[in-house]
Amino acid sequence: LKHWAKQLGIPLLSGWRTHEPTFRQWLTAHQVNWVQLSTWGEILKAPLLGTPGLPIINYHPSPLPWHKGPNPYASVI
């Protein structure tokens, strides 16, 4: 994913906390149109989810609601 994003000039972030104001400020400063999350171990909170005009796609690695939480792999096993 990193390779393709770099080739296409798409910003790819990792290690950020979505509840920190600096994350939302970065999104605004870079005029991000949408956010895609995968294997994210953090619950998305209202300030981020309520950002006008910012759709968020969150891929979950296990069937919901049976295997939810920050580490669904352990509950699946």
DRENDO-1510 file (C-alpha; in Angstrom, 1 decimal, always signed):
<recs>
REC; n; res; u; v; w
REC; 1; LEU; +0.0; +0.0; +0.0 .
REC; 2; LYS; +2.8; +2.4; +0.9 .
REC; 3; HIS; +4.4; +1.8; -2.5 .
REC; 4; TRP; +1.2; +2.6; -4.5 .
REC; 5; ALA; +0.3; +5.6; -2.3 .
REC; 6; LYS; +3.7; +7.1; -2.9 .
REC; 7; GLN; +3.5; +6.5; -6.6 .
REC; 8; LEU; +0.1; +8.2; -6.8 .
REC; 9; GLY; +1.1; +11.0; -4.4 .
REC; 10; ILE; -1.5; +10.0; -1.8 .
REC; 11; PRO; -0.6; +10.8; +1.8 .
REC; 12; LEU; -0.4; +7.6; +3.9 .
REC; 13; LEU; -0.2; +8.0; +7.7 .
REC; 14; SER; +0.5; +5.5; +10.5 .
REC; 15; GLY; +1.0; +5.8; +14.2 .
REC; 16; TRP; -1.4; +8.7; +14.7 .
REC; 17; ARG; -4.1; +9.0; +17.3 .
REC; 18; THR; -7.4; +9.9; +15.7 .
REC; 19; HIS; -8.7; +11.6; +18.8 .
REC; 20; GLU; -5.8; +14.1; +18.9 .
REC; 21; PRO; -6.7; +17.6; +17.4 .
REC; 22; THR; -3.4; +17.5; +15.4 .
REC; 23; PHE; -4.8; +14.6; +13.4 .
REC; 24; ARG; -7.9; +16.5; +12.4 .
REC; 25; GLN; -5.8; +19.7; +11.7 .
REC; 26; TRP; -3.5; +17.7; +9.4 .
REC; 27; LEU; -6.5; +16.3; +7.5 .
REC; 28; THR; -7.8; +19.9; +7.1 .
REC; 29; ALA; -4.5; +21.4; +6.1 .
REC; 30; HIS; -4.0; +18.7; +3.4 .
REC; 31; GLN; -7.6; +19.0; +2.1 .
REC; 32; VAL; -8.2; +15.3; +2.6 .
REC; 33; ASN; -11.4; +14.1; +0.8 .
REC; 34; TRP; -11.8; +10.8; +2.6 .
REC; 35; VAL; -10.1; +8.6; +5.2 .
REC; 36; GLN; -9.6; +4.8; +4.9 .
REC; 37; LEU; -8.7; +2.9; +8.0 .
REC; 38; SER; -7.7; -0.7; +8.3 .
REC; 39; THR; -6.6; -2.8; +11.3 .
REC; 40; TRP; -7.0; +0.3; +13.5 .
REC; 41; GLY; -6.9; -0.5; +17.2 .
REC; 42; GLU; -8.6; +2.7; +18.3 .
REC; 43; ILE; -12.3; +3.6; +18.6 .
REC; 44; LEU; -13.2; +6.5; +16.4 .
REC; 45; LYS; -14.7; +9.3; +18.4 .
REC; 46; ALA; -17.4; +11.9; +17.6 .
REC; 47; PRO; -15.1; +14.8; +16.8 .
REC; 48; LEU; -13.5; +12.9; +13.9 .
REC; 49; LEU; -16.7; +11.1; +12.8 .
REC; 50; GLY; -18.6; +14.4; +12.8 .
REC; 51; THR; -16.2; +16.2; +10.6 .
REC; 52; PRO; -18.3; +17.7; +7.8 .
REC; 53; GLY; -17.5; +16.5; +4.3 .
REC; 54; LEU; -15.1; +13.8; +5.5 .
REC; 55; PRO; -16.3; +10.3; +4.8 .
REC; 56; ILE; -14.4; +7.6; +6.7 .
REC; 57; ILE; -14.2; +4.0; +5.6 .
REC; 58; ASN; -13.1; +1.6; +8.3 .
REC; 59; TYR; -12.3; -2.0; +7.4 .
REC; 60; HIS; -12.6; -4.4; +10.2 .
REC; 61; PRO; -10.6; -7.6; +10.0 .
REC; 62; SER; -13.3; -9.9; +11.5 .
REC; 63; PRO; -17.0; -10.4; +11.4 .
REC; 64; LEU; -18.9; -7.8; +13.4 .
REC; 65; PRO; -20.5; -7.7; +15.9 .
REC; 66; TRP; -19.2; -11.1; +17.1 .
REC; 67; HIS; -15.5; -10.3; +17.1 .
REC; 68; LYS; -15.2; -6.7; +18.0 .
REC; 69; GLY; -12.6; -4.7; +19.9 .
REC; 70; PRO; -9.1; -3.5; +19.5 .
REC; 71; ASN; -7.7; -7.1; +19.0 .
REC; 72; PRO; -10.3; -9.1; +17.1 .
REC; 73; TYR; -7.7; -11.7; +16.1 .
REC; 74; ALA; -7.5; -13.1; +19.6 .
REC; 75; SER; -11.3; -13.4; +19.9 .
REC; 76; VAL; -11.5; -15.2; +16.5 .
REC; 77; ILE; -8.9; -17.7; +17.5 .
</recs>
